[in-house]
Every structure is written in structure tokens, then in C-alpha cells.
């Protein structure tokens, strides 16, 4: 992928002009990698001196004070000094951790999900031949530098290469942190010209890097330019800021974003430990501004590859008015092999969620196919069999039921079902259902006294 140029339309001036200063535990920052007690999203009282709450809540201060070097990290995790390979990892794949996000770490080792997603690991140097820098081949679908046009009706615009934190599983790991820069006016004009010449593009995703690391004024320049194209109906922003830098969601930012409706935001929570009080407040501020929120989770080994963890995450998200949107299979990106799970694991999680949580809390499990193949939904098999008259479906309990197709009638030439009908009898209409043994729901039905059962009509439902 071609690198964006560093120009005026970039991060806030303070970020662009000042090099990040070390995270100084004894002087002006919380003990970032300390043990977390409960929901440690606000600055703990015992850590408020000399750093004051105003500094801690300043998103620019958070970015300036990111943990960027091994020297900054070692005081908190001395055991990392024993690895002679870690400097090579950071040199190849830069590190940046906001002080806020570091406070979400409960254990300073790879067993902690937040630690695992933010702190470099020597396993990142493992380089099997199945991985590549750009497995989705974004560069091949880039008619204008920074604009990916893969699907007919939508395009993805990379407006910055900067993130407040560099996730160790990043799909654009090849550019993350190598050069913190943003789209130039010249490139932005090229993008507008391309969008204008291709009116079939009605949906533009603003991505990066993280667009919300840009100043309000610079981000508005991008949004205004995209919105100026008459055929663009929807603008979406992809950001991890509510997760790793929630203080960035200010009243000024939301007021500016509201001017560009219809505008959607997809964020990136991966684990329930990220659902802090401040993250919830950030999402609430966006939702209150009328911005629909979705979440894109990446399935990561050692982080969230558990049905119960994903269930907790999804339940927490809908409480925050964030709709679980995608559960991504980890991309075939060089440097992330230790995060990859099998597709079977994702199917297991989806099988577990169905019937346990509301449909609005269930994401779509997708594989973003290599070679630019796009997102492919992967689902458990719920269609068991079919004939010209009936389709046999399976529910989450294992119940098998036939669904008569329009005009379907059972074939009279077929033999009557045996005492225990099978899938074939369902498919030809000779039986309608096969109940699983020890079904809790059916047993609950049996306990309802006949006189308490409603007829199913509107009046009987309202009379009670």
C-alpha cells in the first residue's frame, strides 16, 4: 500500500509537532501496568498526584504519553528484558499503548487479554509462508492512492496511518506506526474526483489508521469533501478510539459529526475487559448524537476464543447501544499467526450464541477472503435436507422440523412414517418434527396446565 503524505489534514497539531514523551510512573502518569481493581477507568485517587484529572482526560496528553519503547515498558514488566528478540519485534512492528488502555491490564503477562493485544510478543517474528503483508490485496484494488474500491457500491478511504494504539493483531500491520501521517489535500482531491466519476459508490468507509486521532478540523475537512459528492449517501467511520482512547469522544467532536448524517460508526471491542465506564460513556455520547454504532470483533487465540467470553462481550455491547456487527476470522497477516484460530472455533462460538442471546446481540461470523475475495459469511448448518416439497431445518436445540414449501403436499406414494421418523420422512412430508430428548423447553410446556394455555388469538393474549 502506498503511504499517505504528511500534510495539514492530519493529526492534531500537538501530536504532529511533539514527539511522544516517556510514560513516567513516578512523575506524571498512573502506574499503567498495575493490577486493576474492579472497573479502573477513572484515575485512581492514590495516583492523582502530581498528574491531575484534567491531564489524564486530555486525549492529546494520552497520545503524547503513549508507551512507545522497550525502555518505557521494562519498569512495569521487567521479565521482558530477558528477551533478546523483543527489540527486533518493536523495530519491525512499532508499539504504542495509551496510558488509559494500559490501566485495563490486570496481569502483566500474555495470559491477560488486554496485555496480549497491546504488548509485543516474540511470536510476531514467526513467518509461515501462508501469511503475507497484505493478504486482502487492498493495494490491488486501489485506483487512487488510499482509496480501496472492491465492492461495486462502496469504497474504503484510508485517511491516516496513525492510531492511538497499535494493536498486535492489526490487519494493516505492514504500515501501522511506520509513518504517522495523513491524507494530503492533493490526495483528497483525487479521491473526490474518483467518487464523482463513479456514482455507483454510495457508501464510503473512512478508515486508517484511526480517523479519530485526527483533529476535529482536519477530520471535518475529510468528511466535508466526501459529503460533497452527490452520489455518496452513507459515510461510515471505523475507529478503535472508544476502546483505547475514550476521552477523545468530546462534545465538540460529536457536535461536528452530527453535521454529516447519515453517518455510522463501527468500533472494535474484542473482550469484556474493554467495556469500561469511560468506554461506555464514549459510546453513549456517540449514540446520543444520533450515530448508530456497530462493533467488529476479531476472533483472537488467547484473547476471546471462548463462547462464554464472546457471549459476555455481546451482552455488554447491546447494553451500551452498540450492535455486534461482525465476528472476524483473523486475517492471514504476517506477524499475527499466534492469534489465529481455526474456522471451526468460530463456528462453535456461533452455534453457542444462537438461542442463548437475542438476535440483535449475535454478530455475523465472516472470513475476509485472501486475494481480495471480500467478506464471506460462515454459518453453522441449519438446513439439514430438502426436497421439492419440504425443507428440513435444525434449530439451536437440535430440534428437526420440516418447512412446507408453497403448494407443498405430502407424496401419497410415500410410505407412512415409522414409529421414530427420520430426516427422510420430514423431507417428504410424512412427519413434521423430531424432538430432541431431554428438551427443557418441551418439558416446560408440559408443565403448563391446559386451563392456563392461551388460544394464540389476540383476545386470549390480552384477557390475562
C-alpha positions, 0 to 999 in steps of 0.5 A, a space after each residue: 500500500 502506498 503511504 499517505 503524505 504528511 500534510 495539514 489534514 492530519 493529526 492534531 497539531 500537538 501530536 504532529 509537532 511533539 514527539 511522544 514523551 516517556 510514560 513516567 510512573 513516578 512523575 506524571 502518569 498512573 502506574 499503567 501496568 498495575 493490577 486493576 481493581 474492579 472497573 479502573 477507568 477513572 484515575 485512581 485517587 492514590 495516583 492523582 498526584 502530581 498528574 491531575 484529572 484534567 491531564 489524564 482526560 486530555 486525549 492529546 496528553 494520552 497520545 503524547 504519553 503513549 508507551 512507545 519503547 522497550 525502555 518505557 515498558 521494562 519498569 512495569 514488566 521487567 521479565 521482558 528484558 530477558 528477551 533478546 528478540 523483543 527489540 527486533 519485534 518493536 523495530 519491525 512492528 512499532 508499539 504504542 499503548 495509551 496510558 488509559 488502555 494500559 490501566 485495563 491490564 490486570 496481569 502483566 503477562 500474555 495470559 491477560 487479554 488486554 496485555 496480549 493485544 497491546 504488548 509485543 510478543 516474540 511470536 510476531 517474528 514467526 513467518 509461515 509462508 501462508 501469511 503475507 503483508 497484505 493478504 486482502 490485496 487492498 493495494 490491488 484494488 486501489 485506483 487512487 492512492 488510499 482509496 480501496 474500491 472492491 465492492 461495486 457500491 462502496 469504497 474504503 478511504 484510508 485517511 491516516 496511518 496513525 492510531 492511538 494504539 497499535 494493536 498486535 493483531 492489526 490487519 494493516 500491520 505492514 504500515 501501522 506506526 511506520 509513518 504517522 501521517 495523513 491524507 494530503 489535500 492533493 490526495 483528497 482531491 483525487 479521491 473526490 474526483 474518483 467518487 464523482 466519476 463513479 456514482 455507483 459508490 454510495 457508501 464510503 468507509 473512512 478508515 486508517 489508521 484511526 480517523 479519530 486521532 485526527 483533529 476535529 478540523 482536519 477530520 471535518 475537512 475529510 468528511 466535508 469533501 466526501 459529503 460533497 459528492 452527490 452520489 455518496 449517501 452513507 459515510 461510515 467511520 471505523 475507529 478503535 478510539 472508544 476502546 483505547 482512547 475514550 476521552 477523545 469522544 468530546 462534545 465538540 467532536 460529536 457536535 461536528 459529526 452530527 453535521 454529516 448524517 447519515 453517518 455510522 460508526 463501527 468500533 472494535 471491542 474484542 473482550 469484556 475487559 474493554 467495556 469500561 465506564 469511560 468506554 461506555 460513556 464514549 459510546 453513549 455520547 456517540 449514540 446520543 448524537 444520533 450515530 448508530 454504532 456497530 462493533 467488529 470483533 476479531 476472533 483472537 487465540 488467547 484473547 476471546 476464543 471462548 463462547 462464554 467470553 464472546 457471549 459476555 462481550 455481546 451482552 455488554 455491547 447491546 447494553 451500551 447501544 452498540 450492535 455486534 456487527 461482525 465476528 472476524 476470522 483473523 486475517 492471514 497477516 504476517 506477524 499475527 499467526 499466534 492469534 489465529 484460530 481455526 474456522 471451526 472455533 468460530 463456528 462453535 462460538 456461533 452455534 453457542 450464541 444462537 438461542 442463548 442471546 437475542 438476535 440483535 446481540 449475535 454478530 455475523 461470523 465472516 472470513 475476509 477472503 485472501 486475494 481480495 475475495 471480500 467478506 464471506 459469511 460462515 454459518 453453522 448448518 441449519 438446513 439439514 435436507 430438502 426436497 421439492 416439497 419440504 425443507 428440513 431445518 435444525 434449530 439451536 436445540 437440535 430440534 428437526 422440523 420440516 418447512 412446507 414449501 408453497 403448494 407443498 403436499 405430502 407424496 401419497 406414494 410415500 410410505 407412512 412414517 415409522 414409529 421414530 421418523 427420520 430426516 427422510 420422512 420430514 423431507 417428504 412430508 410424512 412427519 413434521 418434527 423430531 424432538 430432541 430428548 431431554 428438551 427443557 423447553 418441551 418439558 416446560 410446556 408440559 408443565 403448563 396446565 391446559 386451563 392456563 394455555 392461551 388460544 394464540 388469538 389476540 383476545 386470549 393474549 390480552 384477557 390475562 
